[in-house]
Amino acid sequence: MSRNHESALDVQETLQRLREEIAAHNHRYYVLDAPVISDAKYDELMTQLQALEQQYPDLIVPESPTQRVGGAPLSAFDSVRHAVPMRSLGNAFEPDDIVAFDKRVTDTLRAAGMVGQDEAVEYMAECKFDGLAISLRYENGRLVQAATRGDGRVGEDVTSNIRTLRSVPLKLRGDVPEILEVRGEVLMYRSDFDALNEAQQARGEKIFVNPRNAAAGSLRQLDPRITARRPLRFFAYGWGQVQGTSLQSQAGALEWFESLGLPVNRDRALLRGAEQLLDYYQRMSQRRVALPFDIDGVVYKVNALDAQEVLGYVARAPRYAVAHKFPAQEETTLLMGIEVQVGRTGAITPVARLKPVFVGGVTVTNATLHNEDEIRRKDVRVGDTVIVRRAGDVIPEVVGPVVELRPEGTELFVMPTACPVCGSAIQRLEGEAVSRCTGGLFCAAQRKQSLLHAAGRKALDIEGLGEKLIDQLVDSGRIRSLADLFTLRVEELVLYDRMGRKSAENLVAAIDKARSPSLGALLFAMGIRQVGETTARDLALHFGSIEAVMNADEEALLVVNDVGPVVASSILQFFAEPHNREIVQALMDAGVHPSVDAAPSGRLVLSGKTLVLTGTLPSLTRDEATRRILAAGGKVSGSVSKKTSYVVAGEEAGSKLVKAQDLGVAILDEAGLIALLDGVA
């Protein structure tokens, strides 16, 4: 062996030793909170590594601790589509909510034979961090991407910024999986937040309101070098896509995360039944002030993952978990006036105009009063001193007045009889709490909000059609309905404020792309009352065409998953209006042709069949496969039994596949499932 070759090996070994030693100290300091060397000694190790890498730049690797300093500023964040959606949690505030949650879970699992008659369900209870949700993607143990939650399906790429956090391992330890998407929270310790604000004040720079805002603002810096100077930390609590290992429980997953070198909060506990959950809540509510970071509640998750699959999801929230929030923060202030706002469906919402008050970490100037009945029930009057409540990200609300401080001469609120925007009559139907403007598409407020809703990412996804341009298009009379959007031309768009030719061309291209939406997206875009994103998708999967939805009677609508009498009535009323049918026809005339990947109407080819999904399918996500099975009349179960009709197995299929083979249950791959759905199997 030559002397030069031997020297190169020595350098590589030294670099590897320094990197591993520094990574170990980072783990002890930022994850275990148990440092074993001084800051000066740590700085000495980093200086040695930096000097050696400067001398041998070809030997620098992406996971080196020196690469956390942040790269060049970005012009904008790229979008990232999550391989598995990042779901939100349902909230609970009262003990009765938790008792009811536990009962629903227990009843479902007992019916599925997963919990004994006298057995309590096991839960993992954890802190609910008050920070910013994030997803970290590791491939073969190396961090390759980090993204914010965004709308749950698409977030922002903040990889360069996340790499600056020393609590986030750039390379996992031990036996790493092929792919691991770790979900967790980026936050800032209160002590670090105070030190940051002191430094900001000394430099004459912006003072942050609270640790959560500071963390969110720091992570979303276009210049990663700024993020690198902010004291951010990360805690893992969940996962998205996983390949190369099989997880059995929430508790086991968190222990596995720790073995990989990921930081996991240790204030967690395995509990059984509602009584133990409520006891944990009380303990954590008393301990929260002593924690180094802010929490706004606790989270309960059913521990067994096969039980989670059986419980499933409702809309965008899991049925197997709930966030138990701490009591809201309240302050008093002066109610200076009550105005009404017109929503996109014509709903008239009274809004309190308040003397500015700092509550729940933000300055509040407006708060919802919900509806006329709520105002009368609470006896809220202009001039009152009122109690304002805010909990987490919930919209601030007026709890009620301090009657002892009420001045003389105050009057009861009276709902206006005419829309403040279009002058049309305001109507309140019998049995409804909400008053509505009767102007429909003639009301500019509804028109603007409807168009903004239709252009949104979950609907037609028309990039570049923002609120200010919609205001101009509606105010000028150019756009009076959704169909008018598809007649816009570049030559006329460039005449509007802040619309250059390139922007106009991009917008027209986005509109052209929106001529081929999914049927679910189009139905959601139309703004039918009671029809959200999930219901619109279910309608599309069931009926298969816009004409079939329009012509469906109540009996046909009630067959659709989660469509009850109220939703069915809203759909029937919407399409009973001639102008709504005219808009649908105008959309078709403008070249809008929706598509849907579903079983044709009436072909419930899986009626009476029960299917179990296991493993990762090549192209269909678990949610997509489930929706298609339900649309075809089938049921999806989380466990295999003799009553199971088919098991659909993908990559990394586990014990369910083995059990299906033992029981002689028919096994399908994705192609077999699609053939079954198409009625050709």
C-alpha positions, 0 to 999 in steps of 0.5 A: 500500500502506498504512503499516499493511499494510507494517508487518504485512508487515515483522513477518511477514518478521522473524518468519520470518527469526528462526524460520529463523535459530534453526531453523538454529542448532538444526540445527547444534547438536543435529544437526551438533554444529557450533554457530557462535554462542555460547549468549548470542547464541542466547538473544538471538535467542530473546528477540527472537522471544518478544517479537515473538510476545507483541506479535503473538500472532495470528502465532504458528505451531505450528512456531515455536521458542518453541512447544517449551516444553511445554503444560499437563499431560496426564491420560493418554496417548492410544493411537496405532495405527501405520499401519505396525507398528513391528517388533523385530529378532532378536538375534545374539551370536556370530560364527557367528550372523552368518555364518549370517544372511548365508548365509540372506540370500544363499541367498534372494536368489540363488534369487530372481535378485537376487544373482550366484553370486559376489556378496556381499550389500550391507548398511547397518551402523548403531549400535544405540542404547540408548534409547526407540524412537519414531515421528514422523509428518510431513504435508506437512513438518510434525510432527503426531504422535509415538508410542512403540513400545508393542506394535508396533501401538499406542503412546502419543501423546507429541507434546507431549513430542517437540515439546520436543526441539530435535533434532526438526525441527517442519518439514522442509526441502527437497522434503518428502513428503505423509506421512513416518513417521520411526522412530528413538530418543530417548536422552540423551548420557552427559554430559547424563545426568551433569549431569541427575543432579547437578541432581536431587541438588542439588534432592533429587529422584530420581537416575536409574540410567542414560541409557536409563531417564532418557530413557524416564522423561523422555519419558513425563512427563504434564507436557511442561514437565518433558520440556522441561527434560530433555536428550533427543536424537533419531536417525532410522534407519527409516520407516513410512508414506511417501507422495509419494516412492519409496525404493530403499535404506536408505543412500539413505533415511538420506541423504534424512533428513539433507537434510530436516533430521533427525538421523542418526548418522554411524557407519554404513557400507555393507559386503558379506559376513559378514567385513566385518560382523564387522570393523565390529562389532569396530571399534564395540565398541572405539569405543563408550566414546568415543561420546557415547551408549550403544549395546548393539550394531550393526544390519545391514540389507540395503541394497536395499529390493526385496531386503528385500521378497523376504526379508520377515518371520518373526513380528514381526521382519524376515529382512533385518536383525539386531541384533548385540549386545555381550557381556552384562554380568556380576556375582557375587552370592549364590544365596539360594534356588530357587523354582518359578513356574507359568506359564499353560500349567502350565510349572514354571520354577525361579527364583533368588532372589538377594542384590540386585546391580547389573548391566546398569543395574538392580538384580537380585533374581531370575533365571531358571534355565530348567529342571531340566536347566539347573540340573544342567548348570550345577551351581547350588546354594543357597548358591553365589556365582553369576555373573549375566548381563544383556544389554539388556532380556533377562531376567537369567539365572544363568550358573553358580556360582563353585565355588571359593567354594562352602560345605560342605553344599550340595545338588543341586536337586530339582524338587518333585513337587507344584505349589506352587499347587494341589498337583497332580502335576508331570509331565515328558513324555519328550523335553521339558525343561520340567516341567508342573503337571497341574492345568490349569484347576483350578490357580489359577496357570494360571487367573489367567495364562490369563485375564490372557493372554486379556484382553490387547490382542493377544487379546480386548483386554478393557480394565479386566480387570487382574491384581488384579481377576482375582486377586479373581475367581479367588480368590473362585471366581467365575471358573473358565474363560474362558467365565465372564468373559462372565457377569459383571454390573455388580451383582456387580462393584461388590462387589469392591475398587476397583470403582466402578459406572462402572468396572464398567459400563466393564468389562462394556461391554469384555467385551460388545465382546469377544464379537465377536473375530477368530478369530485373536484368539480362538485366541490367547486360548485359550492353546494351547501353541506357538500364538502370535499369528502362528500363530493368525492363520494358522490363522484365515485358513486354516480360517475357523471355530473348528469347522474348527480344532477338527476338523482332523487333522494332515494338514490342520494341516500345510498351514497356513503355518509349522505343523509337527509340533510345533505341530500336535501341540499343537493336536491335544492341546489340542482332544482335551481334553474340558474345552477343547471344553466351554469353546469351547461355553460361549463360544459359548453366552455369545454369543462369535462370532468372525469372520474375513476369509479364503478358506473352508477348502479354497478355495485359489483362488490355489494355484500363483499368484505375486503381487507387491505394490507401492504403498499399498492403500486399506484392506489393509496389506501384511501383511494382503494378504500373509496373505490371499494365503498363506491362499488358497494363493498366493505373494508375491514381491518382484520381477516376472518372467515367472513372476509371475501378478499384480501388485497395485498401489496408490497410489505404485506404482513400477518394479514396475508399469512392469516388469509392464506391459512384461512383460504381467503382469496388474495388479490393484487392491485390489478386483481382489485381493479379488475374486480371493480370493473366487473371483469374478474 
